[in-house]
Amino acid sequence: MLPVALQKVFATQTVANERGEARPLSDNVASEEAVKLYRVVKVLRPKLSAEIGFAQGISTTAILQALADNDTGKHHVIDPNQSQQYENCGLSLVRQARLAEWMVFHENFAEEVIPSLSELQFAFIDSSHLFDLTVSEFVLLDKKLSVGGVIGFHDLWMPSLRKVLRYILSNRAYQIYRLPEEETPRRNGLKKIKAGIAAALRRLPRGSRRCFSAELLQPWSTFGLSNMAFIQKTAHDRRAWRFHCEF
């Protein structure tokens, strides 16, 4: 379900800034991704959630609509560039959608906000997209995320974001989260061949496997993820101090 405000945005491909001027739609999730985001939050029913990256407010509005329909929750939105870079388009859209009561906005950096938050059940990262900054944002959120909580990522067409997901799924207690009715995407012929080769290589002795890259041992296509993906925390972090798994 898309809020009426989002339906208008996608129909016109424009958003209004703080002065009511129309601006071209950009830096946003697609309409089908907004629907998926809404459905995930609707199912999870988080009491407290957080989002890093506000931009023009599309993903935020989808999340807030789910909270409103659940009649529970509060969503912390973090973006230091909302006024200067986006002319408060996100804030304007949220007000237009009449969803502001479900949101707490912070025009600060993530490291200035997240440590002060209470326990989270859902988070969404769609900000700088640099590998190191995204990992640092994940670490901050993970410290606040309850077991069973979910974190979403956007723009997985980017190698940096794919590497972040590889790291988390290889080294942290997380698994891919899918909606109850969602099916794992089917593999075409080429993807099946790659998956078969990768499976054969993984059966080699551990020492021999060191000759092959993590990407070869598990091609990205085997994860079955789209441009927007969600992972679920399965346990608190209890790694030994020397633990490391190639990713």
Secondary structure, DSSP 8 states (H G I E B T S, - for coil): ---HHHHHHHHHTEEE-TTS-EEE--S---HHHHHHHHHHHHHH--SEEEEE--TTSHHHHHHHHHHHHHT--EEEEE-TTHHHHHTTHHHHHHHHTT-GGGEEEE-S-HHHHGGGS--EEEEEE-S---HHHHHHHHHHHHHHEEEEEEEEEE-TTSHHHHHHHHHHHHHSSEEE---TT-------HHHHHHHHHHHHHHTS-HHHHTTS-HHHHS-GGGG---SEEEEEE-S-----TT-----
